[in-house]
Amino acid sequence: MLDRNFRIEITHPCDLSNIFHPNLYNWTQSIKGLTIEDKKTHRRRYNLTRKMLITTAYARREVISNVSQILNHTRAINSIWSEDVLYWATNKDYFNQLSNNLYYRKKFKSYGIMTKYNIKLEILFPLFYEILFRPVDKIQRQIDFYKTKRKSKQMICAQIRTGKNPTIPDDKLLPGRRNISETIFSFIDSNISTEDSQIFLTTDNEQVYHEAQHRYESRLLYVSGEITHIDRSLNTDQKVCREQDKLITDFHLLGEICDVSIISNSGFGFWGNLRRYKPFEQLYVFCAGRIYKIESMWHLYKMREQNQNGELC
């Protein structure tokens, strides 16, 4: 898309290469000629021009705005930032801006994505995820193992993120989720569950797991392992890194085994659900004490808009 080599480098809190291999594209390739040895001092020095772009949630507002405006333009990124190496630190997606950029719209067409209305998350995220990532063998074996545990025609998936709790005491408070587990479990029991249904649960709260275990007994499918949050858990003695197997297994199962999905208003549940073959088929989201049926990205945006841009969720 950018007419550049593409590399991913994530080392905090854990090295990404410990949990993922490149799949169809090698994002671990080295940057040739980045540094050279100075013949006089025999020290390494940079040989290529570099530019750092930071558009994470903590970046300056004007920087985020400027990047969005540039991507919305009709020019290629290389015509604006001509440096040899662009380091881009972000936790955002720019599909909408790129869909409005005539230059990149033409690039998308070369990949068979013919109109701007097809340049959207539910189409491109699962495509790019599969192109880029393949779980390391031990995690893939665990994913395959839990997929064999499916014994019923209907798998109901519940992703319940409560926020700060005894399992992850350093997490942020999410006041709108005080009754999230009971609301979701009651919704499952009253609306979509049958005696033959299985319930797959992923959660950030061990107490929620015990509630589900008591409620659903042998019908419950749950990946064993310590519960962690990659950004919120204390990484004492690399604990978070050791427990990534469960996290990635949960994420993949959300996209591969669910007939019905009930998720929190959280990135983990949202991105995991987008890997489903039909991500908006029987998708429900908990927000501010209610369960919303979500049939498209528009419905999700409207739900968040009605609840202070998701702050009440």
C-alpha positions as CSV (number, residue, x, y, z in Angstrom):
1,M,0.0,0.0,0.0
2,L,2.7,2.5,0.9
3,D,5.3,1.2,-1.6
4,R,7.6,0.6,1.3
5,N,8.9,-2.5,3.2
6,F,6.8,-3.0,6.3
7,R,8.2,-4.1,9.7
8,I,6.5,-4.6,13.0
9,E,8.6,-4.1,16.2
10,I,6.8,-4.6,19.5
11,T,8.9,-5.4,22.5
12,H,6.9,-4.1,25.4
13,P,5.9,-5.7,27.7
14,C,6.8,-8.8,25.6
15,D,8.5,-9.4,22.3
16,L,5.8,-10.0,19.7
17,S,7.9,-12.7,18.0
18,N,7.4,-14.9,21.2
19,I,3.7,-15.4,20.3
20,F,3.5,-14.8,16.6
21,H,5.3,-15.8,13.4
22,P,5.0,-14.0,10.1
23,N,2.4,-15.7,8.0
24,L,2.3,-14.6,4.3
25,Y,4.4,-11.5,4.8
26,N,7.6,-11.3,6.6
27,W,7.3,-8.3,9.0
28,T,10.5,-9.3,10.9
29,Q,12.8,-8.4,8.0
30,S,15.8,-6.2,8.9
31,I,16.2,-2.7,7.6
32,K,19.2,-2.9,5.2
33,G,21.7,-0.1,5.5
34,L,20.1,1.5,8.6
35,T,23.4,1.9,10.2
36,I,27.0,1.8,9.1
37,E,30.4,1.7,10.9
38,D,32.2,5.0,11.0
39,K,35.7,4.3,9.6
40,K,37.4,6.7,12.0
41,T,35.7,6.0,15.3
42,H,34.6,2.4,14.5
43,R,31.2,3.2,16.0
44,R,27.9,2.5,14.4
45,R,25.9,5.5,13.1
46,Y,22.7,5.9,11.3
47,N,23.0,5.9,7.5
48,L,19.3,6.5,6.6
49,T,17.0,9.4,7.2
50,R,14.3,8.7,9.8
51,K,11.0,10.1,11.0
52,M,9.0,9.3,14.1
53,L,5.2,9.6,13.9
54,I,3.4,9.0,17.2
55,T,-0.5,8.9,17.1
56,T,-1.3,6.9,20.2
57,A,-4.0,8.0,22.7
58,Y,-1.3,10.0,24.6
59,A,0.0,11.9,21.5
60,R,-0.6,15.6,21.1
61,R,-4.0,16.3,19.7
62,E,-2.7,18.5,16.9
63,V,-0.4,15.6,15.7
64,I,-3.2,13.1,15.6
65,S,-5.4,15.7,13.7
66,N,-2.6,16.5,11.2
67,V,-2.0,12.8,10.4
68,S,-5.7,12.2,9.8
69,Q,-5.9,15.3,7.5
70,I,-2.9,14.2,5.5
71,L,-4.2,10.7,5.0
72,N,-7.6,12.2,4.0
73,H,-5.8,14.1,1.2
74,T,-5.1,13.0,-2.3
75,R,-1.3,12.7,-1.9
76,A,0.8,9.7,-1.2
77,I,2.5,9.5,2.2
78,N,5.9,9.4,0.5
79,S,5.3,12.8,-1.0
80,I,4.8,14.3,2.5
81,W,7.2,12.2,4.6
82,S,10.1,11.3,2.3
83,E,12.4,10.0,4.9
84,D,14.0,6.5,4.3
85,V,12.5,5.0,7.4
86,L,9.1,6.0,9.0
87,Y,8.6,4.8,12.6
88,W,4.9,4.9,13.3
89,A,3.7,4.3,16.8
90,T,-0.1,4.1,17.0
91,N,-3.1,2.3,18.4
92,K,-5.5,3.7,15.9
93,D,-6.8,2.6,12.5
94,Y,-6.9,4.9,9.5
95,F,-9.2,2.9,7.1
96,N,-11.7,5.7,6.9
97,Q,-9.1,8.3,6.1
98,L,-7.5,6.1,3.5
99,S,-10.9,5.3,1.9
100,N,-11.2,9.1,1.2
101,N,-7.7,9.4,-0.2
102,L,-8.0,9.0,-4.0
103,Y,-4.4,7.8,-4.3
104,Y,-4.9,5.0,-1.9
105,R,-8.3,4.2,-3.2
106,K,-6.7,3.3,-6.5
107,K,-4.2,1.1,-4.6
108,F,-7.0,-0.7,-2.9
109,K,-8.6,-1.5,-6.3
110,S,-5.4,-3.3,-7.3
111,Y,-6.2,-5.7,-4.4
112,G,-9.7,-6.3,-5.6
113,I,-11.3,-3.8,-3.1
114,M,-13.3,-1.8,-5.7
115,T,-15.1,0.9,-3.8
116,K,-14.5,3.1,-0.8
117,Y,-17.4,1.5,1.0
118,N,-15.4,-1.8,1.1
119,I,-12.5,-0.1,2.8
120,K,-13.7,-0.8,6.3
121,L,-12.7,-2.6,9.4
122,E,-14.8,-5.7,9.1
123,I,-13.3,-6.5,5.7
124,L,-9.7,-5.4,6.1
125,F,-8.8,-6.3,9.7
126,P,-9.4,-10.1,9.3
127,L,-7.7,-10.0,5.9
128,F,-4.5,-8.2,7.1
129,Y,-4.5,-10.2,10.4
130,E,-4.3,-13.5,8.4
131,I,-1.7,-12.1,6.0
132,L,0.6,-10.9,8.9
133,F,0.2,-13.3,11.8
134,R,0.4,-17.0,12.6
135,P,0.5,-18.1,16.3
136,V,3.7,-19.9,17.3
137,D,3.3,-23.7,17.3
138,K,2.6,-24.2,21.0
139,I,-0.2,-21.6,21.0
140,Q,-1.7,-23.0,17.7
141,R,-1.7,-26.5,19.3
142,Q,-3.7,-25.0,22.3
143,I,-6.1,-23.3,19.9
144,D,-6.7,-26.6,18.0
145,F,-7.1,-28.5,21.3
146,Y,-9.9,-26.2,22.6
147,K,-11.7,-26.2,19.2
148,T,-12.0,-30.0,19.5
149,K,-13.9,-29.4,22.8
150,R,-16.9,-28.2,20.9
151,K,-19.6,-30.8,21.2
152,S,-22.8,-28.9,20.5
153,K,-24.4,-27.3,17.4
154,Q,-24.5,-23.9,19.1
155,M,-21.5,-22.1,20.7
156,I,-22.3,-19.0,22.7
157,C,-19.3,-16.8,23.4
158,A,-19.2,-14.3,26.3
159,Q,-16.3,-11.8,26.6
160,I,-16.7,-10.1,30.0
161,R,-14.3,-7.4,30.9
162,T,-15.2,-5.9,34.3
163,G,-12.2,-3.6,34.8
164,K,-10.4,-3.2,38.2
165,N,-11.0,-6.3,40.3
166,P,-9.0,-8.6,42.6
167,T,-7.6,-10.5,39.7
168,I,-6.1,-7.4,38.0
169,P,-6.0,-4.8,40.8
170,D,-4.0,-2.3,38.8
171,D,-6.7,-2.1,36.1
172,K,-8.8,1.1,35.6
173,L,-12.2,1.4,37.2
174,L,-15.2,0.8,34.8
175,P,-18.3,1.9,36.9
176,G,-20.7,1.1,34.1
177,R,-19.9,-2.6,34.4
178,R,-20.9,-3.3,38.0
179,N,-23.6,-5.8,36.9
180,I,-22.0,-7.0,33.6
181,S,-21.7,-10.7,34.4
182,E,-25.2,-11.2,35.8
183,T,-26.7,-9.2,32.9
184,I,-24.9,-11.2,30.3
185,F,-25.5,-14.6,31.9
186,S,-29.2,-13.7,32.4
187,F,-29.5,-12.6,28.8
188,I,-27.9,-15.9,27.6
189,D,-30.3,-18.0,29.8
190,S,-33.4,-16.0,28.8
191,N,-32.9,-15.4,25.1
192,I,-30.5,-17.7,23.3
193,S,-29.4,-20.7,25.4
194,T,-30.7,-24.2,25.1
195,E,-29.8,-27.3,27.0
196,D,-27.5,-28.3,24.2
197,S,-25.7,-25.0,24.0
198,Q,-22.1,-24.6,25.1
199,I,-20.8,-21.4,26.6
200,F,-17.3,-20.2,25.9
201,L,-16.1,-17.6,28.4
202,T,-13.1,-15.2,28.3
203,T,-12.8,-12.7,31.2
204,D,-10.5,-10.5,33.1
205,N,-12.0,-11.5,36.4
206,E,-11.6,-14.9,38.1
207,Q,-14.8,-14.4,40.1
208,V,-16.7,-14.2,36.8
209,Y,-15.2,-17.5,35.8
210,H,-16.3,-19.2,39.1
211,E,-19.8,-17.8,38.6
212,A,-20.0,-19.3,35.1
213,Q,-18.6,-22.6,36.3
214,H,-21.3,-22.9,38.9
215,R,-24.0,-21.8,36.5
216,Y,-23.1,-23.8,33.4
217,E,-21.0,-26.7,34.8
218,S,-20.0,-29.1,32.0
219,R,-21.4,-26.8,29.3
220,L,-18.7,-24.2,30.0
221,L,-15.6,-24.0,27.8
222,Y,-12.8,-22.1,29.4
223,V,-9.1,-21.9,28.5
224,S,-7.0,-22.7,31.6
225,G,-4.2,-20.3,32.6
226,E,-3.6,-17.2,34.6
227,I,-5.7,-14.2,33.7
228,T,-3.6,-11.1,32.7
229,H,-4.1,-7.9,30.8
230,I,-1.1,-7.0,28.6
231,D,-1.4,-3.3,29.4
232,R,-2.8,-3.4,33.0
233,S,-1.2,-6.3,34.8
234,L,2.0,-5.8,36.7
235,N,4.7,-7.7,34.6
236,T,6.5,-9.0,37.7
237,D,9.1,-11.6,36.7
238,Q,7.7,-11.5,33.2
239,K,4.4,-12.9,34.4
240,V,2.4,-11.3,31.6
241,C,4.8,-12.6,29.0
242,R,4.5,-16.2,30.3
243,E,0.7,-16.1,30.3
244,Q,0.3,-14.8,26.7
245,D,-0.7,-18.3,25.5
246,K,-4.1,-18.0,27.2
247,L,-4.7,-14.5,25.9
248,I,-4.0,-15.4,22.3
249,T,-5.9,-18.6,22.5
250,D,-9.0,-16.7,23.8
251,F,-8.6,-14.1,21.1
252,H,-8.5,-16.7,18.3
253,L,-11.4,-18.7,19.7
254,L,-13.6,-15.6,19.7
255,G,-13.1,-15.5,16.0
256,E,-13.3,-19.2,15.2
257,I,-15.9,-21.0,17.2
258,C,-18.7,-18.6,18.0
259,D,-22.2,-18.8,16.6
260,V,-23.4,-16.1,19.0
261,S,-21.2,-13.4,20.6
262,I,-21.9,-11.2,23.6
263,I,-19.0,-8.9,24.2
264,S,-18.0,-5.9,26.4
265,N,-17.3,-2.6,24.8
266,S,-13.6,-3.4,24.7
267,G,-10.9,-3.7,22.0
268,F,-10.1,-7.3,22.9
269,G,-13.7,-8.5,22.3
270,F,-14.3,-6.2,19.3
271,W,-11.2,-7.2,17.4
272,G,-11.6,-10.8,18.2
273,N,-15.2,-10.8,17.0
274,L,-14.2,-9.2,13.7
275,R,-12.4,-12.5,12.8
276,R,-15.7,-14.3,12.7
277,Y,-16.9,-15.3,9.2
278,K,-20.0,-13.1,9.7
279,P,-19.0,-10.7,12.5
280,F,-22.4,-9.0,12.9
281,E,-24.5,-12.2,12.8
282,Q,-25.9,-12.6,16.3
283,L,-23.6,-10.0,17.8
284,Y,-24.5,-8.4,21.1
285,V,-22.6,-5.7,23.1
286,F,-23.1,-4.9,26.8
287,C,-23.2,-1.1,27.5
288,A,-24.4,0.8,30.6
289,G,-26.4,-2.1,32.0
290,R,-28.1,-3.0,28.7
291,I,-27.5,-5.6,25.9
292,Y,-27.5,-4.0,22.4
293,K,-27.9,-6.0,19.2
294,I,-25.3,-4.8,16.8
295,E,-25.9,-5.5,13.1
296,S,-23.2,-3.2,11.6
297,M,-20.5,-0.7,12.5
298,W,-23.1,2.0,12.3
299,H,-25.1,0.4,15.1
300,L,-21.9,0.2,17.2
301,Y,-21.1,3.8,16.7
302,K,-24.7,4.8,17.5
303,M,-24.6,2.8,20.7
304,R,-21.4,4.5,21.8
305,E,-22.8,7.9,20.8
306,Q,-25.8,7.4,23.0
307,N,-23.6,6.5,26.0
308,Q,-21.1,9.4,26.0
309,N,-18.9,8.0,23.3
310,G,-18.7,4.7,25.2
311,E,-17.7,6.2,28.5
312,L,-20.8,4.8,30.2
313,C,-20.1,1.4,28.8
